[in-house]
Amino acid sequence: MQCRQVLLLLALVWIPLAGLRPPTRQQELRVLITARNMVEHGNWMHFDFQNQPRYRKPPMPYWLAGLGYVVTGQTNQVWAARLPFLILAVTGVGVFLSLTKESGPHTAIPFLFSAGFLWYGMLAETDMPQLTGMTVALWGWKRRSGVIAGGGMAFAFLSKGPGGILLPLITMLIALAWEKRSSSFWFWAVGLALAAVGFWVVFLQLDPVAKAALQQELNDTFVSTAHRNPVPYYVYTLPLLLLPGILWVVRSSCRSVPPLAWTWLGTGLVLLTMTVSKQQHYALMLIPPAVWILSTRIPDERPRWLQFRFLAPVFLLAGVTAGILISVLGEDGRHARFLQSAAPHLPDQGTLHVVGINSAKFDFHLGRHVDNLDSAQAALNRALPGDAVVVIQKRKYWDADASSFPAFSTADDDTWIRRLYRIPDKTGDRVM
């Protein structure tokens, strides 16, 4: 299977998912809302999330999402923000297939059937840009280009932070044991990476709020975190993300594994294990080297259905079906449709009180900052004339006393309460 066919297959799954799958993860919502605020304020160096400074991550994801908003002119559409990330992810896979082309077309199989990669690939989050940058850096190592290697590390750093430099740089330093590089290579590789670090550090030093936010991020990641997991967390998490593609190695072949693949995987595994914060999506940076190793264990003989002409309609159908099921049948899809229908009926002025689900979901779909509460009755009591209250809450948490206040619109079901309340203005009329 050729490289362009692999990239097209991934796009056939990701494009419908990017358009149909509502944003549900807090990590993505932070990027979407911060980028939207950045574009609306017209200041691409000022980042805030729900009226709080957002400098805990470098700016590349916000710039990418903002670029999607600007190019498409759609600042409240998730597909617009995801578009640059999707293009970047496809590009990253293409670079990886170029890096591993000596291993043959087998490298494509675990990628195409990696549940983790297919699920996270098109999201507007920090992980895929960082992974693409690290892949470009190691591709630059292979091509003996310090400019490419340094540019990749700089991009990876600006996408998520120090890990974008540490992983590829340590991998390359270990690789010196069997393959040397010139001083010119290291000048450009290290120089460009340090330039990116210097840019961000200087910017943070000039802004006390940004500096404090970075210190909090480092503390949450390396010292104190709510995402603590066992030391061998990634040993069993990575195989789960590689399903079902990992099943292809049941009948293994005997092609040799390039040492760079083992070094890449080992370095990443050690760095992630040493980090206090352990989350499933962090394991994405281990997928490429793991796929590279797995590809050497896949037998040469493959069934006819693995040919492109059979896989193309299957991948397109899978992407469309998954997107429709998530959007139409999933609870987040129903929440999104209710919020989108409620948005035109919100008053232009006044406070928007919300109750129930993650406040960032309200913020994104309603297109404005919200004031979150746990009780619908408390929100209605606190709301002033001209305010609005939006509720998406499970029935078991519903405050029956709130039912006495007439709702402007409802979309309740057996499990969820979904209601929009508009508080009368001072004249007693409904806010229009």
C-alpha positions in Angstrom: 0.0 0.0 0.0 1.4 3.4 -1.0 1.9 6.3 1.3 -0.7 8.5 -0.4 -3.3 5.7 -0.1 -2.6 5.4 3.7 -3.1 9.1 4.1 -6.3 9.1 2.1 -7.7 6.3 4.2 -7.0 8.2 7.4 -8.6 11.3 6.0 -11.7 9.3 5.0 -12.2 8.4 8.7 -11.1 11.7 10.2 -13.0 14.2 8.0 -16.5 13.1 8.8 -15.6 12.6 12.5 -14.1 16.1 12.6 -17.3 17.6 11.3 -19.8 15.5 13.2 -18.2 14.7 16.5 -19.1 17.3 19.1 -16.3 18.5 21.4 -16.5 16.7 24.7 -13.0 16.6 26.2 -11.9 19.4 28.5 -8.5 19.4 26.8 -10.0 20.2 23.4 -12.5 22.7 24.8 -9.7 24.7 26.4 -8.1 25.1 23.0 -11.3 25.8 21.1 -12.5 28.5 23.6 -9.1 30.1 24.1 -8.5 30.3 20.3 -11.9 31.8 19.8 -11.3 34.5 22.4 -7.9 35.2 20.9 -9.4 35.7 17.5 -12.3 37.8 18.7 -10.0 40.0 20.8 -7.7 40.4 17.8 -4.6 39.7 20.0 -2.8 36.5 19.1 -0.4 36.8 22.1 -3.2 37.1 24.7 -4.8 33.8 25.8 -7.7 33.5 28.2 -10.1 30.7 29.0 -13.4 31.5 30.7 -12.1 34.9 31.9 -8.9 33.4 33.3 -5.4 33.8 31.8 -4.4 30.6 29.9 -0.6 30.4 29.6 -0.1 26.9 31.1 0.7 25.6 27.6 2.7 27.2 24.7 0.7 28.9 22.0 0.9 26.7 18.9 -2.5 24.9 19.4 -4.3 28.2 19.9 -2.7 29.6 16.8 -3.7 26.5 14.8 -7.3 26.6 16.0 -7.4 30.4 15.4 -6.1 29.9 11.9 -8.9 27.5 11.2 -11.4 30.0 12.6 -10.0 32.9 10.5 -9.7 30.9 7.2 -13.2 29.5 7.4 -14.8 32.5 9.1 -16.6 30.2 11.5 -15.6 30.9 15.1 -18.3 28.7 16.7 -17.9 25.6 14.5 -15.7 22.8 15.9 -14.8 21.5 12.4 -13.2 24.9 11.5 -10.8 24.7 14.5 -10.1 21.0 13.9 -9.2 21.5 10.2 -5.5 22.6 10.7 -5.0 19.8 13.2 -6.4 17.2 10.8 -4.1 18.5 8.0 -1.1 18.4 10.4 -1.9 14.9 11.6 -2.1 13.6 8.1 1.2 15.4 7.3 2.8 13.8 10.4 1.8 10.3 9.3 3.2 11.0 5.9 6.5 12.1 7.4 6.5 9.0 9.6 6.0 6.7 6.6 8.9 8.4 4.9 11.0 7.9 8.0 10.2 4.2 8.1 9.9 3.4 4.4 12.7 0.8 4.6 10.4 -1.3 6.7 8.0 -1.6 3.8 4.3 -1.1 3.5 3.7 -3.1 6.7 4.2 0.0 8.8 0.8 1.3 7.6 -1.2 -1.6 9.0 -0.9 -0.9 12.7 -1.5 2.8 12.0 -4.7 2.2 10.1 -6.1 0.0 12.8 -4.9 1.9 15.9 -7.9 2.8 17.9 -6.0 5.5 19.9 -4.7 7.2 16.8 -8.0 7.2 15.0 -9.8 8.5 18.0 -7.5 11.3 18.9 -6.0 12.2 15.5 -8.3 14.9 14.4 -9.0 16.6 17.7 -7.9 20.2 18.3 -5.6 19.3 21.2 -1.9 19.6 22.0 -0.9 16.0 21.5 -1.0 15.6 17.8 0.9 18.8 16.9 3.6 17.8 19.4 3.8 14.3 18.0 4.1 15.6 14.5 6.9 18.0 15.5 8.8 15.1 17.2 8.4 12.9 14.2 9.7 15.7 11.9 12.7 16.1 14.2 13.6 12.4 14.0 13.1 12.5 10.2 15.5 15.3 10.2 18.0 13.1 12.1 17.7 10.4 9.5 18.1 12.9 6.6 21.1 14.5 8.5 19.4 17.9 8.4 19.9 19.9 11.6 17.4 22.5 10.3 14.6 20.0 9.9 15.5 18.3 13.2 15.6 21.7 15.1 12.5 23.0 13.4 10.6 19.8 14.4 11.7 20.1 18.0 10.9 23.8 18.1 7.4 23.1 16.7 6.9 20.3 19.2 8.0 22.5 22.1 5.6 25.3 21.1 2.8 22.8 20.8 3.0 21.3 24.3 6.2 22.1 26.2 9.6 20.6 27.2 8.7 17.0 26.3 8.6 18.0 22.6 12.4 18.7 22.8 13.5 16.2 25.5 12.2 13.0 23.8 13.6 13.5 20.3 16.9 15.1 21.6 17.6 12.3 24.0 16.7 9.7 21.3 19.2 11.4 18.9 21.9 11.6 21.6 21.6 7.8 22.2 21.6 7.2 18.5 25.1 8.7 18.3 26.3 5.3 19.6 25.9 3.9 16.1 25.5 6.9 13.8 27.4 10.2 14.2 26.3 13.7 13.1 28.4 16.8 12.2 28.8 19.8 14.4 26.7 21.8 11.8 23.8 19.4 12.4 23.9 20.0 16.1 24.3 23.7 15.7 21.1 24.0 13.8 19.2 21.3 15.7 19.9 22.6 19.2 20.0 26.2 18.1 16.5 26.2 16.6 15.1 24.3 19.6 16.6 26.7 22.1 15.3 29.7 20.0 11.8 28.4 20.5 12.4 27.9 24.2 13.9 31.4 24.5 11.0 33.0 22.7 8.5 31.5 25.1 10.5 32.0 28.3 11.1 35.7 27.5 7.4 36.2 26.8 6.5 34.6 30.1 9.1 36.7 32.0 7.5 39.8 30.6 4.1 38.8 31.9 3.8 38.0 35.6 0.4 36.3 35.2 1.8 34.1 32.4 4.9 33.2 34.5 2.7 32.2 37.4 0.5 30.0 35.1 3.6 28.2 33.8 4.8 27.5 37.3 1.5 26.0 38.2 1.5 23.8 35.0 5.0 22.5 35.9 3.8 21.8 39.4 0.7 20.0 38.2 2.7 17.8 35.8 5.8 16.9 37.7 4.9 17.4 41.4 1.2 17.4 42.3 -1.5 16.2 40.0 -5.0 14.7 40.1 -4.0 12.2 37.3 -1.8 9.8 39.3 -1.6 6.3 37.9 0.5 3.2 38.7 4.2 3.2 37.5 3.5 0.6 34.8 0.5 2.6 33.5 1.8 2.9 29.9 2.9 -0.7 29.7 -0.8 -1.7 29.6 -2.3 1.5 28.2 -0.2 1.5 25.0 -1.4 -2.0 23.8 -5.0 -0.9 24.3 -4.5 2.1 22.1 -3.0 -0.1 19.4 -5.9 -2.4 19.2 -7.0 -4.0 16.9 -3.8 -3.4 14.7 -1.7 -5.1 17.3 -3.5 -8.4 16.6 -1.6 -8.6 13.3 1.5 -9.8 15.1 0.0 -13.1 16.2 1.8 -14.6 13.2 5.1 -12.8 13.3 7.7 -12.5 10.7 11.5 -12.0 11.3 12.4 -8.7 9.9 15.0 -6.8 12.0 13.9 -3.8 14.1 15.8 -0.5 13.4 17.6 0.6 16.6 16.1 4.1 16.3 12.7 2.6 16.8 13.7 0.9 20.1 15.5 4.0 21.2 12.5 6.2 20.4 10.0 3.9 22.2 12.3 3.3 25.2 13.1 7.0 25.7 9.4 7.9 25.5 8.4 5.2 27.9 11.0 6.2 30.5 10.1 9.9 30.3 6.4 9.3 30.6 6.9 6.8 33.5 9.0 9.4 35.4 6.3 12.0 35.0 3.9 12.2 37.9 0.9 13.0 35.8 -0.1 10.0 33.7 -3.0 10.1 31.3 -4.1 7.9 28.4 -3.6 10.5 25.6 0.0 11.0 26.7 0.6 7.5 25.3 0.0 8.9 21.7 3.7 9.8 21.5 4.6 6.1 21.9 2.4 4.9 19.1 4.7 5.7 16.1 7.8 3.8 17.4 5.5 1.0 18.6 3.9 0.8 15.2 7.4 0.8 13.6 8.4 -2.2 15.8 5.1 -4.0 15.2 5.4 -3.6 11.4 8.6 -5.8 11.4 6.5 -8.6 13.0 3.7 -8.6 10.5 3.8 -11.4 7.8 4.3 -10.5 4.2 1.2 -12.3 3.0 -1.9 -10.3 3.5 -5.6 -10.9 2.6 -7.2 -9.3 -0.4 -9.4 -7.0 1.7 -6.3 -5.1 2.9 -6.0 -3.7 -0.6 -6.9 0.0 -1.0 -9.9 -0.5 -3.2 -11.6 -2.6 -0.5 -10.5 -0.5 2.4 -11.5 3.0 1.0 -15.3 2.5 1.2 -15.0 0.7 4.5 -13.0 3.6 6.1 -15.4 6.2 4.7 -18.4 4.3 5.9 -16.8 3.8 9.3 -16.0 7.5 9.7 -19.5 8.6 8.6 -21.3 6.0 10.7 -19.2 6.7 13.9 -19.7 10.5 13.4 -23.5 10.1 13.0 -23.9 7.7 15.9 -21.9 10.0 18.2 -23.7 13.1 17.0 -27.2 11.8 16.8 -27.4 9.1 19.5 -24.8 10.2 21.9 -25.8 12.4 24.9 -23.1 15.0 24.0 -24.6 15.3 20.5 -28.1 15.9 22.0 -26.7 18.5 24.4 -24.9 20.3 21.6 -28.1 20.5 19.5 -30.0 21.9 22.4 -27.4 24.5 23.2 -27.1 25.5 19.5 -30.9 26.0 19.3 -30.9 28.0 22.5 -28.0 30.3 21.5 -30.1 32.6 19.2 -32.6 33.2 22.0 -30.1 34.5 24.6 -30.1 38.1 25.5 -27.2 40.2 24.3 -26.7 41.7 27.7 -26.8 40.3 31.2 -25.2 37.3 32.9 -25.6 33.8 31.4 -26.0 31.3 34.3 -25.6 27.6 33.5 -26.2 24.5 35.6 -25.1 21.0 35.1 -22.5 19.7 32.7 -19.0 21.0 32.1 -19.2 24.8 31.9 -16.8 24.8 28.9 -19.4 22.9 26.8 -21.9 25.7 27.6 -19.3 28.3 26.8 -18.3 26.8 23.4 -21.8 26.1 22.1 -23.4 29.3 23.4 -20.6 31.4 22.2 -19.9 33.4 25.3 -18.6 33.1 28.9 -20.9 31.6 31.4 -21.4 31.7 35.2 -21.6 28.1 36.4 -23.8 26.8 39.4 -24.8 23.4 40.7 -28.4 24.2 41.5 -31.0 25.4 39.0 -33.1 27.0 41.8 -30.0 28.8 43.0 -29.3 30.1 39.5 -32.9 31.3 39.1 -32.8 33.0 42.5 -29.5 34.7 41.7 -30.4 35.8 38.1 -31.2 39.4 37.6 -33.7 40.9 35.1 -32.2 40.5 31.7 -30.2 37.4 32.6 -30.7 33.9 31.3 -30.3 30.4 32.8 -29.5 27.3 30.8 -29.8 23.9 32.4 -28.4 20.5 31.3 -28.6 18.3 34.3 -29.4 14.6 35.0 -32.9 14.2 36.5 -31.6 12.6 39.6 -29.9 15.9 40.5 -32.8 18.1 39.4 -34.2 20.5 41.9 -38.0 20.1 41.7 -38.5 23.6 43.1 -37.1 25.0 39.9 -40.1 23.6 37.9 -42.3 26.4 39.2 -40.5 28.9 37.0 -41.7 28.7 33.4 -39.0 27.6 30.9 -38.6 29.4 27.6 -37.8 26.2 25.9 -37.2 22.5 26.9 -35.7 19.4 25.4 -36.0 17.0 28.4 -35.8 13.2 28.1 -36.0 10.3 30.5 -32.4 10.9 31.8 -31.7 14.6 31.2 -33.3 18.0 32.0 -32.5 20.5 29.2 -34.1 23.9 29.7 -33.6 27.6 28.8 -35.0 30.3 31.2 -35.1 34.0 30.3 -35.6 36.4 33.2 -38.1 39.2 32.6 -36.6 42.6 32.3 -37.6 45.5 34.5 -40.8 46.2 32.4 -42.0 42.7 32.9 -41.6 41.7 29.3 -39.6 38.8 28.2 -36.1 39.5 27.0 -36.0 39.3 23.2 
